[in-house]
Amino acid sequence: MDPQGSPLPHPPDTARGEERSWTPPPALEVRGVRFDPALLCAPMAGISHAPFRRLVADFGGCGGFFTEMLPARWLLSPQAIPSPAVLRRPREGPVVYQVLLGDPALAGPVVRRLDPLEPVGIDLNCACPAPVARSSGSGGSLFSDRDRLASILAAVREAFPGLLSVKIRLGDGREGWEERLFDRIHLFEDLGVDLVTLHPRFTGERWNRRPRDEWYEVVTRQTRLPILASGNVLGPSTVQAHPARWRHVSGLMIGRMAAIQPWVFAAWGRPFEPPPALEVWDRFCAYVLEDYGPQQGFWRIKAWAPYYAQNFLFGHRLASIGRGSRDLDSLLHRARQFLAADPERVREPSLDIEK
């Protein structure tokens, strides 16, 4: 029995002796967009901006990117374009723009606003539980409102001929959540959605709650749409732990581990020597300052420091530097001092960024 009160089916895991693959998932092609391999970098607020995507692309191995969550009203403001949140460089490969949209009347204007950027895809966030999503009726709140969700999807599909994807969680966990989940999946099929990313937690659950990976198998059996798996994907070992749960997903989306180790895609299932600690830091900072400038760049570097810190045995020092620095010069100087000493690395970084 699930803690929310509903029984959870547990599909049988792979039989003993079945080969467990360390190789990346094969290429995924959807509406003319090819993700090769089907390892994608997740949308992460404050992280998945152009400088970060540029850093990940430097290492190679990533089949495509999703931008950070872009609120509709911000996208329609003068400062949105050009902004490093939406800037795209050719070497990144496919970039899908994730929008936070709760008002059907804004669907057409948002698509037209993104059109000059030539997005390969638009992703509708139907998962985010944050206050910014709740206040605008978007994210997880939109998933709960079937009629409004249908209106927005129909409007985006009519205005945008490219790849249309949706990111969801399992729902709110209240009685009948399973039926609502499958109803939404079938709604997506009817309204021309091409791709679904499933984060298998309930809407209000925090990151420290175990994702219900067993639901990938259940959901993929209910739909013809390709499903991307998202949530606590560390690397091949995540899939190897319960391979049957992942056997029908069409690709993997990696978030926090990509922020911690931007080379995670390049290192997937193959020998890989992490680059020098200071080299990665310096390159990231240079990219951020080039795109954002010193004032905004300071806050972006502060936001990334606690993630990168998870690589090191005494990484709490770097995390503290990031959180505590009050100006750019102090942040860069103190962080470089820590990293120039070639700090000892941990074997398995933690995803608990708040610790």
N, C-alpha and C positions, 0 to 999 in steps of 0.2 A: 504494500500500500504506500502510495506516495505521500509525503508530508502534507500536501495540499488536500489529501482526502480521496484522490482518484487512483484506481489501480493502473499500474504501468505495465504494458506488455514488454516482455524481455525476449526478443528474438534469439534463437540459439546462436552462439558464437561459432566461428569456423571450426570444423572438425580437427581433431588432433592430427598433426602431420601435414596440414595444408601449408604451402609455402607462404611466407610472409614477406612481402616485397618492401625493400627500402627505396625503390625507385620512385621518382616523382610521378604523379598521375599523368596520363597521356593528355595530349592537346584537346581542348574543348572548343568547338566552333558553334557559335550561336548567331543567327541572323547576319551572317557574313563577317562576324568578329571572331578572330582566332586567338585564344589564350593558350600559349604554348611555352612551358607546360601549364597545366591547370592548377597552378599555385599562384594565388592572388594576394596582393597586399590590401588589408582591410581598411575601411574608412575609420580614422581615429581623430576625434576632435582635438585640435591644437597640434597634431603630429603629422597627419598625412598631407602636408602642404608640399609645394613644388620643391623646396630645398631637400626635404626628406626623401621624396620620391627620386630625386636626382641622385642622392647618396645610395639608395638601394639599387638603382639602375646601374651604378658604377660597378657593383659586384656581379651583376647578371643573375640569371636563373629565375627571375620573377616573370610570370606569364602575363601580368597586367595589374593595374592599380585602380583603386577606388579613391576618390578625393575624400577629404574630411567632410563631415556633414555641413551642408550649405543651406541655411534657413532661407525660405523663399523671399521674405521681405528684405533681407540683406542682399540677396542676389539682384533684386530690383532697384537697389540703391546705387548712387553714382560711384561709390568707392569699391564696389564689387569687382568691376572689370576696368582696368587690369588689376588683379590682386594675386599675390603668390598662392592664395588658396585655390585659384582657378587656372593659373598659369600651367601650361603643359609644354614639355620639351620632346622633340621627336624620339630621342633615345629611350624614353620611358615605355614605348610601346602603347598598347591599348590603355586608355584612361576613361573610366566610367565616372560620371559626375553624380554624387549622391545628394539629393535634395530633401529638405525637411519642409513638407507642404501639407497644410491642413485646410486650405480654402480652395474649393474647386474653381473659383473665379480667377485664381492666380496661376492655375496650371498652364494655360496658354501663354501668358506673359513670361513665365519662367522659362518655358521652352524657347520662346523667341529670344530671350535674353542670353541663353546659352548657345544659340545657334551659331553666332560668329566664331565660337571656340571650336566648332566642329567636333562635338563629343561623339565617341563611338557608342556611347550608351548613357542612359539616364537611369539612376537607381532611386526608387522611392523608399525612404526610411519609414517603415511601419513597426519599428522595434524599440526606439529610444524611449526610456522611462524618465529622462531628465526633465526638470521644471520647464525648460525652454520649449520642449516638445509638448508637454501637457498644456501649457498656457496657449499654444497656438492650435491645439487640437490635432497635432501631427504625431509622428512616431507611434508608440504603443497605443495612444488614444485613438489614432486613426484606424488602427487595426480593429478596434472594438466597435467602430461605427461603420457598419457594412454599407449603408446607402451612400455615405459621404466618400468612403473608400472607392466604391464603384464609380462615382461621379468623377473623382480625380483621376483614376486610372483611365477611364474612357476619354477624358479630355487630353491627358498626356499622350495616349496612344494616337488620338486623332491628329495631334499637332506634331508628333515626332515619329519619323519613319524608322529610326534606328533601334538598336537593342534596348529593350525596356526590362528592367529588373526590379525586384522588390526584396527588401531585407525584412525578415520577421523574427519574432520569438514564438514561443508555443502559445502565447495568449496570457490571459490574466490569472489562470489557475482556478477560477471559480467553477462551480458545477456546470458541466456541459462544455468545458473548454475544448475537449477533443473534437466534438461535433463542429464547433466554431472554427477550429483550425482547419479541418478538412473542407469545410464550406468555403473558407477564404482561398484555399489552394485551388479549388474548382472554379471559383470566381476569377482567379488569375488566369486560368486556362481560357475561360470564356471571353476575357477582355483583352487578350493579345499580349499578355506578359510572356517574356521569353526565358527568364531565368529567375530562380528564387534562391536567396541566401538564408539558411536557417541557423539561428543561434538558439540552441535547445535549452533555454532557461525560460521561466515565466517572466512577465514584464517587469515586475518589481524586484526581482532577485538580484543580489549583488554578485560581483565577480568571484567572491570566495565560495559561492555555492556551486557544487559539482554540476557541470553541464550534463544533461540527460542524453548522452551520445546514442543510447539505444533507439532514440526516436528518429534518427536518420534512416534506419532500415524501414521503420513503419511508414514514414512520410514518402520515401521514394517509391514505395509500393502503391501509393495512392494517386500518383500523378505521372503524366508523360513529360512534365517539365524537368529540365536538369536542375539538380539541387547542389548548391555549394554548402559545404560544412564549415561552420564558424564557431569558435568558442574554445579557448584553452588548447589550441593546437600548438604543441611545442616543437614538433618535428616528426620524423618517421616513427619514433617510439610511441607517440600518441596513438597512431593508427595500429601499430603492432600489438598494443595491449589488448584490443578487442577487434580484430580485423573484420569480423562479420558485420559489425555495426556500420562500417564504412564502405562496404563492397559495392554499393549501388550509388554512392554520391558521385557527382560529375567533376568535382574539384574541391580544393581546400583553400580556405581563406585564413590568412595568418595576420593577427593584429599585434598584441602586446609583445610577442616574441620577436616580431620584425622590428618593433621599436627598440627592443633591447639589443638584438643582434641583426643589424641591417643586412648581414651576409647570410641569414638563415636560408634563403632560397638557393643561393649558390652552393651552400654546404649540404643540401638535402641529400642524404644517403651516399655521400662520397667523402673521401678524405679531404679535409680543408683546414688550412692553418689560418686562424684569425689574424687579421692585419694588426700592426702595432696599435696599442690603445690610443696613444696620442695622435697618431695619423688620422684615425677615424674621427676623433673629436675635432681636430683642426679643420678637416675637410667639411664636416657638417657645419661648423661655425662660419666658415668662409662662404658656403652656399647660402646660409640663412642671412648673413649680413649683406651679401650681394643682392638678394631679392627683397629683403624687408628693410634694410638700413638698420642703424644702431638702436633706435628707440624701440621699434616693434621687434626687432631681432633679439633684443635682450630677453623679452618675455618668451619667445619661442625656444631659445636656448635653455632658459630656466625650466621650461616644461619638459624638455627632452632629457635633461641631466639625470633625474631619478630613474628613468628607464635604462639608460646606458650604464648607470651605476650598478645595476643588478649583475653585471658580468664579473665583478671583482669581490674578493674575499672581504675587504674592508670598504666595500662600495658605499656604505652608509655615509662615509666622509664626503664622497662626491655628491651624493644625494643632498646632504646638508649644505654643501657649497651652493648647489643649484637653488635650493629652497631659500637659503638665507642671504644670498648676495643681494645687495641693494643697488648695484650699478654694474654696467657691462665690464669695465676694466677689472674690477675686483673679481667678478665671476670668471672671466677668461684667465686671469693670472693664477688664481687659486686652483682652478680645475687643471690647468696645464702643469702646475707643480705636482699635483697628485698623480696625473697620468704619465708624466715624464719619468717617474720613478719605476715604471713598468710594474704596476701593482699585480699581485697574484690573482689569477682568475679562478672562478668557481667552475666546477664541472657542469652543474645543472642550474642555470639562473632561475630565480623565483619570479613568478608572475605577480607577486604581491607587491605592487609598486608603493603602496601606502604604508608599508611596515617601517 
